[in-house]
Amino acid sequence: MDNFTELTKILAQVNDAKLMKKFMEAILTEAELTSILARWELVKRLDRGESQRQIATDLQMSLCKITRGSKELKKRNSAFKKLLNIQKTIRKNP
C-alpha cells in the first residue's frame, strides 16, 4: 500500500476533530496550512456562486487555482461537493 492510500485510510477512521486539528497542525507547515485553508475558502465561495475574479482578488489567488476548483465542483461525484454537504450539515448541527 502506498503512503497516500495508507494515510487517507487512517484519516477516514478519525472521528475526533481535536485530534485531526492537532495532526494537521503537526504535519503541515504554516504556509501549507494557509494554502489549504485558502483553497477550501475558494471552494465554499464558488459553491455560493461568487465570481471567480472576485474570489481571486479577495484571496490574492491566481485564476488558475480558482478555475481548477470550479472544474472540480462541476465533476460528477465531486469530492468537493460531498465535503461541502458535510460542512453544511455541521453548520446546521454544531
N, C-alpha and C positions, 0 to 999 in steps of 0.2 A: 504494500500500500504506500502510495507517495505521501509526502508530508502534508500537502494541501488537503488531500482527501481525509487523511487522519485527523488533521486539525478541525476541519469542518464537521466531521462526525462527533468529535469531542464537544465542540461548541454547540452543536444541535442538542446535546444532552444536558447542557447547563440550564437550570431553571432558577437561577439566583442572580438578580440584577446587580447586586452589590459585588458579587464575585466576578461577574462579567465586566463591570466597570473597572475593578482593580486589575483584571487581566489585560484589558485594552490599554490602560494607563501604563502598565508594566512592559508590555511588548512593543508598543508604538512610541516613537519619539513625539515630542510636542508638535513638530511640523507635520508628521504623518497623521496624527490625530486631527489636527486643524484641517488638513486637506480632506480627510474622510468626512468630517462633520460638515464642511462646506459643500461637498458633493451630495450629502444627504439633504442639506437645506435646498440645494438646487432642484432635487427630485421632488421635494414637497411643494416647492413653488411652481414647478411645471405642472404638477398634478392639480394645483389650484387655478391653473390657467394663466399664470403670469407670462409676460412675453420673454423670449429668450434674451433679447437685448437689455431689458430692464434687469433681469437676473444677472447677466454678465456685468453690468455696471455696478449693481449693488454689491455683488460678491467679489468684484475685481477678478473675474474668471474669464477665460477665453471662450469664445462662442463654440469652439470645437468641443469642449467639455460639456457645454450646455446641450449641444446637438446630440452628443453621444447619449446623454441622459434621456433626452426626448425620444430617441430611437429605441432605447431600452424600455421605456414606458409603453411604447406602441407595440412591442412584441407580444405575440400570443403567449400566454402563460408567463408574463413578465414577473420576474423575481421582485422588481421594484414595486409593482402593483400589489403583490402579495404582502410585502413588508409594509407598504402604506396602509393596507387594510388592517394589519395587526396594530400599527400605530394609531389608527382611528379608533379601534376597539379599546386600546389602552387609555386614550384620552377620554372616552366615554365612561370608562370604569377604572379610575385610578386606584 
